[in-house]
Amino acid sequence: QVQLVESGGGKVQAGGSLRLSCAASGNIFRINAMSWYRQAPGKQRELVATITNTGTTNYADSVKGRFTISRDNAKNTGNLQMNNLKPVDTAVYYCKTAAYDGWYELRDYWGQGTQVTVSS
């Protein structure tokens, strides 16, 4: 089994920065893609950023140029650096990974989420 834990959420004023972290643990052989999603009240969950095992990144248009996704394969961790935060970024942020377990099965795993609140 694989578990993900997010951290780094909190309150920040518009224009500020936060760094979210995602730590994976358990029976991991290799993490494939890592992604960050977010969900604001009354809205659908949306994909924010993705990074592949080779380092290729992709961002939602709404965060491109402000957010940076990264990963450390040796530590099975991922990060989302969020700069120039705006009130519209307020949401619960979730880490998601596609990982091979010790029996080489590829499965999706989700973290519990961390709240990010941006005030004007």
VOGU-3710 file (C-alpha; in Angstrom, 3 decimals, decimal comma):
1> qvqlvesggg> 0,000/0,000/0,000  1,012/3,587/-0,689  0,042/6,684/1,273  0,404/10,381/0,442  0,533/13,246/2,931  0,328/16,906/1,909  1,640/19,780/3,985  2,403/23,473/3,672  -1,067/24,908/3,290  -2,237/27,938/5,206
11> kvqaggslrl> -3,324/31,551/4,947  -1,504/34,165/2,930  -2,266/37,613/1,567  -2,570/38,238/-2,147  0,851/38,401/-3,714  2,365/36,077/-1,159  3,837/32,615/-1,569  3,355/29,125/-0,215  5,173/25,864/-0,795  3,179/22,652/-0,685
21> scaasgnifr> 4,850/19,303/-0,124  3,702/15,768/-0,822  5,385/12,835/0,873  4,762/9,324/-0,384  5,398/6,260/1,726  4,689/2,568/1,657  5,422/-0,236/-0,746  6,670/1,926/-3,630  8,736/0,579/-6,474  8,612/3,722/-8,603
31> inamswyrqa> 6,464/6,821/-8,869  5,380/7,600/-12,394  3,546/10,928/-12,713  2,869/13,312/-9,834  0,100/15,883/-9,961  -1,529/18,588/-7,897  -5,262/19,207/-8,013  -7,400/21,773/-6,251  -11,058/22,156/-5,437  -12,781/25,350/-4,346
41> pgkqrelvat> -16,208/25,343/-2,660  -18,969/24,749/-5,186  -16,543/24,000/-7,994  -15,205/20,884/-9,644  -11,780/19,554/-8,824  -9,275/20,810/-11,378  -5,805/19,758/-12,397  -3,240/22,377/-11,425  0,103/20,870/-12,431  1,712/17,597/-13,443
51> itntgttnya> 5,285/16,353/-13,587  6,344/13,089/-15,223  9,083/10,759/-14,056  11,394/12,367/-16,619  10,739/15,897/-15,413  8,289/17,104/-18,042  5,831/19,582/-16,540  2,409/20,883/-17,448  0,343/23,635/-15,837  -3,180/24,917/-15,928
61> dsvkgrftis> -3,403/28,241/-17,732  -4,616/29,927/-14,563  -1,386/29,184/-12,682  1,222/29,104/-15,433  4,068/31,455/-14,665  3,185/31,578/-10,965  3,359/27,942/-9,810  6,245/25,494/-10,152  5,970/21,749/-9,652  8,997/19,631/-8,754
71> rdnakntgnl> 9,889/16,195/-7,432  12,662/14,277/-5,729  12,552/10,689/-6,916  15,098/9,501/-4,362  12,926/10,755/-1,509  9,542/10,009/-3,106  8,427/13,569/-2,507  6,905/16,314/-4,597  6,454/20,043/-4,186  4,334/22,841/-5,540
81> qmnnlkpvdt> 5,837/26,303/-5,193  3,081/28,902/-5,435  4,066/32,517/-5,994  2,022/35,668/-6,508  -1,012/34,008/-5,002  -4,453/35,388/-5,770  -7,787/35,032/-3,952  -9,000/32,782/-6,779  -6,292/30,296/-5,776  -8,161/29,604/-2,538
91> avyycktaay> -8,995/25,900/-2,475  -8,136/22,545/-0,993  -5,061/21,240/-2,763  -4,561/17,519/-3,318  -1,502/15,534/-4,283  -1,980/12,602/-6,628  0,541/10,047/-7,810  0,536/7,138/-10,196  2,926/4,637/-8,685  4,155/1,091/-9,166
101> dgwyelrdyw> 4,035/-0,927/-5,989  6,376/-3,734/-5,024  4,470/-6,122/-7,253  4,764/-3,777/-10,271  1,120/-2,770/-10,267  0,434/0,799/-11,413  -2,233/2,514/-9,331  -3,408/6,017/-8,475  -3,072/7,386/-4,948  -4,505/10,554/-3,400
111> gqgtqvtvss> -3,537/12,617/-0,408  -6,029/13,967/2,118  -5,707/17,570/0,945  -4,392/20,783/2,460  -6,240/24,104/2,665  -4,849/27,188/0,955  -6,560/30,499/1,668  -5,560/33,729/-0,053  -6,986/37,003/1,227  -7,189/40,331/-0,581
//
